[in-house]
Amino acid sequence: MTNDSNQPAPLNLSRWQAAPGLLMVVGTVLSAFGLFASPQEFGFSWLFAFIFYYTIALGALFMVLVHHLTDAGWSVGIRRFSEHLASLLGWPLVAMFLPVAALAPKIYSWMSVPAKEHLIAAKAPVFTTPGFYITSAVFLAILWFLTSRLAGLSLAQDKTGEAKFTHKMRFHAGWGIVAFALVLTFSGALWVKALQYQWYSAMYGVYFFGSSVWIGLATIYVLTVLLQRQGYLKGLVKENYYYYIGVLLMGFTVFQAYIEFAQYFVVWNANMPVETFWYLIRENGNWWTVSIILIFGHFLLPFFLLLPQKIKSNVRVVVPICLWMWVMHALDLAYNIFPALHPQGYPLKWIWLPLAALAFQGGFLGRIFVKKLHAHPPYPAKDPRLLEAMGVNPHLANELAGADVGGAR
């Protein structure tokens, strides 16, 4: 895909308009049945689905922040729908967190452990019931405020084209990247790692970051292809977009795998029971099979497929890889979450419940994303770097942006 003249005809998506509603209906019925059958099983499944979509939104937010911090030109075309994805961290994902909050005592075993137990006391006041809710509320409030400010300023610039909005977004990205790092690290530890509160790992926050950006990039790649084919990004997205996203996707495939291996390597060589038990549990039953699948499917397969330079901009190859990455990311989250409830292996009789939670949350969040997409211009129509993003006279584009033409970036 190199130019719009070679682009296939738009897909007929009319038949898919009812998909979000159907997913919500099916997800609601099955989730309600699961809640009645086993509140604890439902709680773990809902948390799994929430973290799946939470990490996608975090990955999109990271791309928006990096765009502003680096004053990038090429990523203008993917910024708007990345903002829409990131803005799901506002009220939509807050709403999806409410069942987790309600069932937290059934999900997190440390809530029923006496506070005087040294592993709990050492983590006070966060590892108290009030501390959990207050900290979670602070995390979600920070992300809500940050994403709403970035999206609001971006949409305001569409009306006037004033450069002051670019400067304001850059300002919010400055403090936002620090807040992003802290919230991502500690929310990953509090909501996922703390499912087995006895475990120690200084690398878990970095792992959670790598996973979030990895799946965020895969989602952005697929949406870029789809939106260009449907004409939303016509004349804006060129082949270099796919190459740049593909390079980042390849880089985070390696980075995420390196962090997971490094965590395993350090824990195993230290050989401390308080750390190794986490991996020993995941050698039981079908968790061992899942771990082997992740080695090959999560890292080796995407790595070797994305390695050739020309493949990164070949959407016919990379889109299926991205869809495969969604499956592997879900499997990786299941590997992190469900052994806390099923240490001897996952009972497949419950497999429908996490799928139901994924369906409902996916339908709910997907409907909101599509609504945002239709309500606003598909790209920042008056961004000062838009001409540069379109490849129209970079010197003129930089001059319009207020930069020194002789030092065009």
C-alpha positions in Angstrom: 0.0 0.0 0.0 2.0 3.0 -1.2 -0.6 5.5 -2.4 -4.4 6.1 -2.5 -4.7 5.1 -6.2 -3.6 1.6 -5.4 -6.0 1.3 -2.4 -8.7 -1.3 -2.5 -12.3 -0.3 -2.5 -13.8 0.6 1.0 -15.2 -2.3 2.9 -19.0 -2.6 3.3 -19.2 -2.3 7.1 -22.9 -1.8 7.3 -23.5 -5.4 8.4 -21.2 -4.8 11.3 -23.0 -1.7 12.7 -25.0 -3.9 15.1 -21.9 -5.9 16.3 -21.2 -3.7 19.4 -24.8 -4.0 20.6 -24.8 -7.7 19.9 -21.6 -8.2 21.8 -23.0 -6.3 24.8 -26.2 -8.3 24.8 -24.4 -11.7 24.7 -21.8 -10.5 27.1 -24.5 -9.3 29.6 -26.4 -12.5 29.5 -23.4 -14.8 30.0 -21.7 -12.5 32.5 -24.9 -12.3 34.6 -25.1 -16.1 34.6 -21.4 -16.3 35.6 -21.9 -13.7 38.4 -24.7 -15.9 39.8 -22.8 -19.1 39.4 -19.5 -17.9 40.9 -18.9 -14.3 41.9 -15.2 -15.0 42.4 -14.8 -16.5 39.0 -16.8 -13.6 37.5 -14.6 -11.1 39.3 -11.4 -12.6 37.9 -12.8 -12.8 34.4 -14.0 -9.2 34.5 -10.6 -8.0 35.8 -8.9 -9.9 33.0 -11.1 -8.2 30.3 -10.7 -4.8 32.0 -6.9 -5.0 32.0 -7.0 -6.2 28.3 -8.7 -3.0 27.2 -6.9 -0.8 29.8 -3.5 -1.8 28.4 -4.6 -1.0 24.8 -5.7 2.5 25.9 -2.5 3.0 27.8 -0.5 2.1 24.7 -2.4 4.6 22.7 -1.9 7.3 25.3 1.9 6.6 25.2 1.9 7.2 21.5 0.0 10.5 21.9 2.5 11.7 24.6 5.5 10.7 22.6 4.1 12.5 19.6 3.9 15.8 21.5 7.2 15.4 23.4 9.2 14.7 20.2 7.2 17.3 18.2 6.8 14.6 15.6 5.4 15.3 12.1 4.8 11.9 10.7 2.4 10.8 13.5 -0.1 13.6 13.0 -2.2 11.3 10.9 -2.7 8.7 13.6 -2.9 11.1 16.5 -6.7 11.7 16.4 -7.9 8.1 16.7 -5.1 7.4 19.1 -6.6 10.2 21.2 -10.0 8.6 21.0 -8.5 5.3 22.1 -6.6 7.0 25.0 -9.8 8.9 26.0 -11.4 5.5 26.9 -9.3 5.8 30.0 -11.8 8.4 31.1 -15.3 7.6 32.2 -15.7 4.5 30.0 -13.0 2.4 31.7 -13.9 4.0 35.0 -17.3 2.4 34.5 -15.7 -0.9 33.6 -13.7 -0.8 36.8 -16.7 -0.6 39.0 -17.4 -4.4 39.1 -13.7 -4.9 39.9 -14.1 -2.5 42.8 -17.3 -4.1 44.0 -15.8 -7.6 44.0 -12.3 -6.7 45.1 -12.6 -8.6 48.4 -13.3 -11.8 46.4 -10.5 -11.1 43.9 -7.7 -10.0 46.1 -6.8 -12.5 48.8 -4.7 -10.0 50.7 -7.9 -8.2 51.7 -8.8 -11.1 54.0 -5.3 -11.5 55.5 -4.8 -9.9 58.9 -3.2 -6.5 58.7 -0.5 -7.5 61.1 0.8 -10.1 58.7 4.3 -8.7 57.8 3.8 -8.8 54.0 0.7 -6.8 54.3 1.9 -4.4 57.0 5.0 -3.6 55.0 2.8 -2.4 52.1 0.4 -0.3 54.2 -1.5 2.0 53.8 -2.0 1.0 50.2 -2.7 -2.6 51.1 -5.7 -1.8 53.1 -9.3 -1.8 51.9 -9.7 2.0 52.0 -6.1 2.3 50.5 -7.0 0.1 47.6 -10.1 2.2 46.7 -8.5 5.6 47.2 -5.4 4.7 45.3 -7.4 3.2 42.4 -9.6 6.3 42.3 -6.5 8.5 42.1 -5.0 6.4 39.3 -8.2 6.6 37.2 -8.7 10.4 38.0 -5.2 11.2 36.8 -5.7 9.3 33.5 -9.1 10.8 33.0 -7.9 14.3 33.4 -4.8 13.9 31.3 -6.6 12.2 28.3 -9.5 14.7 28.5 -7.1 17.7 28.4 -5.1 16.3 25.4 -8.2 15.4 23.5 -10.0 18.6 24.3 -7.1 20.8 23.3 -6.6 18.8 20.1 -10.3 19.3 19.1 -10.1 23.0 20.0 -7.2 23.5 17.6 -9.5 22.1 14.8 -11.5 25.3 15.1 -8.8 28.0 15.0 -5.6 26.3 14.1 -3.7 28.4 16.7 -0.2 27.1 17.6 -0.9 27.9 21.3 -2.9 24.6 21.5 0.2 22.7 20.3 2.2 24.4 23.1 -0.5 23.5 25.7 -0.6 19.9 24.6 3.2 19.7 24.8 3.0 21.1 28.3 0.5 18.5 29.4 2.6 15.8 27.7 5.6 17.0 29.8 4.0 16.3 33.2 1.8 13.6 31.7 4.6 11.3 30.7 5.8 11.2 34.4 2.3 10.7 35.6 1.8 8.0 32.9 4.9 6.1 34.1 3.9 6.2 37.8 0.2 5.3 37.2 1.0 2.5 34.8 3.6 1.0 37.1 1.6 1.2 40.3 -1.8 0.3 38.8 -0.2 -2.8 37.2 1.2 -3.8 40.6 -2.0 -3.1 42.5 -4.5 -4.6 40.1 -2.6 -7.5 38.6 0.7 -8.3 40.5 -1.0 -8.0 43.9 -3.3 -10.9 43.0 -0.5 -12.9 44.6 0.7 -10.3 47.1 3.5 -12.5 48.4 5.5 -12.2 45.2 8.3 -9.7 44.6 9.4 -8.4 41.2 11.2 -5.1 40.6 10.6 -5.5 36.9 6.9 -6.0 36.8 6.2 -2.3 36.0 8.5 -2.4 33.0 6.9 -5.6 31.8 3.4 -4.0 32.1 4.7 -0.9 30.2 6.1 -3.1 27.4 3.0 -5.1 27.1 0.7 -2.0 27.0 2.7 -0.3 24.3 3.1 -3.5 22.3 -0.6 -4.2 22.1 -1.4 -0.5 21.7 0.8 -0.4 18.6 -0.8 -3.5 17.2 -4.2 -1.9 17.6 -3.1 1.4 16.0 -1.6 -0.4 13.0 -4.9 -2.2 12.4 -7.0 0.9 12.8 -4.7 2.9 10.5 -5.2 0.3 7.7 -8.9 0.2 8.3 -9.4 4.0 8.4 -7.3 4.6 5.4 -9.2 2.0 3.4 -12.5 3.5 4.4 -11.3 6.9 3.2 -11.0 8.6 6.6 -7.2 9.2 6.1 -7.2 9.5 2.4 -4.3 11.6 1.1 -2.7 11.7 4.6 -1.4 8.2 5.4 1.5 7.0 3.3 3.6 3.9 3.2 6.1 5.4 5.7 3.3 5.4 8.3 3.1 1.6 8.2 6.8 1.3 8.2 7.3 3.5 11.2 4.6 1.8 13.2 6.0 -1.6 12.1 9.4 -0.7 13.3 8.1 0.4 16.7 6.0 -2.8 16.9 9.1 -4.9 16.1 11.1 -3.0 18.7 8.5 -3.5 21.5 8.2 -7.2 20.5 11.9 -7.6 21.4 11.7 -5.2 24.4 8.7 -6.9 26.0 10.2 -10.4 25.5 13.5 -9.3 26.9 11.9 -7.9 30.1 9.8 -11.1 30.6 12.9 -13.2 30.2 15.0 -10.9 32.4 12.4 -11.1 35.1 12.3 -14.9 34.9 16.1 -15.1 34.8 16.7 -12.9 37.8 14.0 -14.7 39.9 15.2 -18.2 39.0 18.8 -17.5 39.7 18.1 -15.8 43.0 16.2 -19.0 43.9 14.2 -17.4 46.8 10.9 -19.2 47.6 9.1 -15.9 48.0 9.8 -15.2 44.3 10.1 -18.6 42.6 6.7 -19.8 43.8 5.0 -17.5 41.2 6.7 -19.5 38.3 6.4 -22.9 40.0 2.6 -22.5 40.1 2.7 -21.8 36.4 4.3 -25.1 35.7 1.1 -26.9 36.9 -1.5 -28.4 34.6 -2.3 -26.5 31.4 -0.4 -23.4 32.6 2.8 -25.1 31.4 1.2 -25.4 27.9 0.3 -21.8 28.0 3.9 -20.8 28.9 5.3 -22.7 26.0 2.7 -21.2 23.6 3.7 -17.7 24.8 7.4 -18.3 24.2 6.7 -19.2 20.5 3.5 -17.2 19.8 4.1 -14.1 21.8 7.7 -13.5 20.8 9.3 -15.9 18.2 6.5 -15.9 15.6 6.0 -12.1 15.5 9.7 -11.5 15.7 10.7 -13.5 12.7 7.7 -12.4 10.7 8.4 -8.7 11.3 12.1 -9.0 10.9 12.3 -8.3 7.1 12.4 -4.6 6.3 9.7 -4.7 3.6 7.3 -6.7 5.6 6.7 -3.9 8.1 4.7 -1.9 5.5 3.0 -4.9 3.9 -0.4 -4.6 5.5 -1.6 -8.0 4.2 1.1 -9.6 6.4 1.2 -7.3 9.4 -2.6 -7.0 10.0 -2.9 -10.8 10.6 0.1 -10.6 12.9 -1.5 -7.8 14.9 -4.7 -9.8 15.3 -2.6 -12.7 16.5 -0.9 -10.3 18.9 -4.3 -9.6 20.5 -4.8 -13.3 21.1 -1.3 -13.6 22.6 -1.8 -10.6 24.8 -5.0 -12.0 26.1 -3.2 -15.3 26.8 -0.4 -13.5 28.5 -2.8 -11.6 30.8 -4.6 -14.9 31.6 -1.2 -16.4 32.5 -0.7 -13.5 34.9 -4.2 -13.3 36.4 -5.9 -16.7 36.6 -3.3 -18.8 38.3 -4.0 -16.8 41.5 -7.5 -18.5 41.4 -6.6 -21.8 39.7 -3.0 -22.7 40.6 -3.3 -26.3 39.4 -4.4 -25.3 35.9 -7.3 -23.4 34.3 -10.6 -25.4 34.2 -11.8 -25.0 30.6 -15.4 -25.3 31.7 -15.1 -21.6 32.7 -13.6 -20.4 29.4 -16.8 -18.8 28.3 -16.9 -16.4 31.2 -13.7 -14.3 30.3 -14.9 -14.4 26.7 -18.2 -13.0 27.8 -16.5 -10.2 29.8 -14.3 -9.4 26.8 -17.4 -9.3 24.5 -19.4 -6.9 26.8 -16.5 -4.6 27.5 -15.4 -4.7 23.8 -18.8 -3.9 22.6 -19.3 -1.1 25.1 -15.9 0.5 24.5 -16.1 -0.1 20.7 -19.4 1.7 20.5 -18.0 4.7 22.3 -14.8 4.8 20.1 -16.9 4.7 16.9 -19.1 7.4 18.2 -16.1 9.6 18.9 -14.7 8.8 15.4 -17.9 9.9 13.7 -18.3 13.0 15.8 -15.0 14.7 15.0 -12.6 15.1 12.1 -10.6 11.9 11.6 -7.3 13.7 11.9 -6.1 17.1 13.3 -7.3 19.2 10.4 -5.4 22.4 11.5 -2.4 21.0 13.1 0.7 23.0 12.2 2.6 19.9 11.1 -0.2 18.5 8.9 1.5 19.6 5.7 4.7 17.9 6.8 2.7 14.7 7.7 1.2 14.8 4.1 4.6 15.1 2.6 3.8 18.5 1.1 6.9 20.8 1.0 8.5 20.1 4.4 10.3 23.5 4.3 7.0 25.3 3.9 5.4 23.1 6.6 8.0 24.0 9.1 7.8 27.6 8.2 4.0 27.5 8.9 4.7 25.8 12.2 7.0 28.7 13.2 10.2 26.8 12.9 13.5 27.9 11.4 13.3 26.9 7.7 17.1 26.4 7.6 16.9 23.9 10.4 13.9 22.0 9.2 13.2 18.9 11.3 
